[in-house]
Amino acid sequence: MGAAYFYHLTRNPLDVTLATLVEKSLGAGWRVEVRGRVDQTLQRLDASLWQREGFLPHGIAGGDHDADQPVLLTTAAGGNGARCILAIEGAEVSADDIAAAERVCILFDGHDGAAVAHARTQWKALTDAGCAAQYWSEDSGRWEKKADTDDKKTPGA
């Protein structure tokens, strides 16, 4: 069974953190699903991944070769046998998703009150379902673990 890692973005933009996590996941030998809610955001991230230094093989869902993509940007669950799910913009993640994956990363904008509230709701729902979870913050300038399922803190608290 995997675990949920909540990333409270307050310094680096989504594009930067996402690229870092994709690179680390591919380095671990995992296929990656970037699960969003809005096609325009996925298209922007697609362009950002192509423009960055260093190649990160990826594609947007809906092509002929979705199942072959090491990194699939999608608004729907599944498609490429991902071992790591990166959920953005409040995309839903279930306890079953976490059980099936090595890791599920939930990235949320720390400057958006609604996004923080949604992450807190996700933390409670997933931990109440028995999922292991960690909460990471970059407030100090580097990523630090602030809570895990042994604590009673919720993201952004």
N, C-alpha and C positions, 0 to 999 in steps of 0.2 A: 504494500500500500504506500502511495506517495504522500506528499504533504503539500499544504498550501502556504505559499510565501507571499505576504502582503508587502508591497513596496510603495511607501508614502513619498511621492515625488514632490520635493519642495525646491530643489536647486537645478537639477538637470532636466531638460525637456524630455518628453516621452520618447522622441526619436533616438536620443543618445542612450538612455537607459535600455530601451528595447534592443538596440543594436548590440549592446554589451551582453545582455542576457541571451540573445540569439547566438552570438559567437561562443559563449561559454557552454550553451546547451549542445551546439554542434560539436564542440570540442569533447564533450562527454559521450558523443556517439548517438545522441538523441535526435529524432525528427521533432520538428517544432510546429505547433499550430498557434498562430496569432489570431485570437478570437476577438473580434470587435463587434460593434453594433451598427456602424455607419460606413457604407461603401466609400465615401469621399475620404474618410480618415485612412482607410486601408490603402487607397490609391496614393495618398500623400506619403504614407509610410513606405510604400513600394518605391516611389521616386527617391525618397531619402536613403533607402537601403542601396539603391543602384548608384547613388551619387557619392556615397561614403568611400573612404580609402579602405581597400581590402574587400575582397569579393565574398558576399554572403548569398549563396544560391537560394532563390525563393521564387514564389509565384503567387498570383492572386487566384483564388478559387473560381472555378467556372471554365477552366481550360481543359484540354484533352488529357493532360498529364498530371492532374491534381494528386493522384496516389503516389506519384514518383517524386513529388517536390520535397526536398529536405525541410523547407520552411514554407508553410502555406498560410497566407493571409485570407481570412474568411469571416463571414458573419454567421456561419452555421458550425455546429460541432462535427468533428470527424473529417475524414477525407484523405489523410495521408499517414495514418498509423502513428500519430505523434506520441512521444513519450513525455514531452513537455508542452504544456499549454500556457501561453502568455495571454491573459485576459485583460483587455483594455476597455476604456470608456464604459465601465459598468457591465460588461458582458457577463451573462450568467454562467456560473460554475456550480456543478452539483457534487455531492459526496461521491457519487459513482464516477465522475470525471477524475476526482482525486485518487480514488481506489485504483483506477485503471492506468494512471500515469505515474511516472517517476517523480514529477514535480509539476505543480500548477502555480504560476506566478500571477498575482492580481496586482496590476499597476494602477494607481489612482492619484489624481491631481490633488495635492495637499492644499492648493489655493482655492479649491472649489468645494464649498460647504456641502453641496449635494453629493459630490463624489465621495467625500469623507464619510458622510452619513451612510451612503450605500455600502462602503467598505466595512463599516462597523456592523451593518446588518448581515453582510456576507460572513464576516468573522463569526458572529454569534450562531448563525444557521449552520455553518460548516463544523464549528467546534461542538455544538450541541449534537450534531450527527456523528460525533466521534472522530472527526478528522484531526490529524496533527496539523498545527499551524504555527507560523512565525510571523512577527511583524517587524519590518525593517524601515528605518528612517535615515534620511541623509541630511538632517538638520545641521549636524556638526561639520558638514563638508565631506564626510565619507560615510559609507553605509554602516550602520550599527544595528545589531539586533536589540530591539527594545522590549519584546514580549514573545512568549511562546505559549503553548497550550498548558504549561505548568503554572502560568500566571493567570490572573483574572482580568488583566488589562485588555482593552479593545483598541484597534487601530486608531491613531490620532488622539487617544485619550491623554 
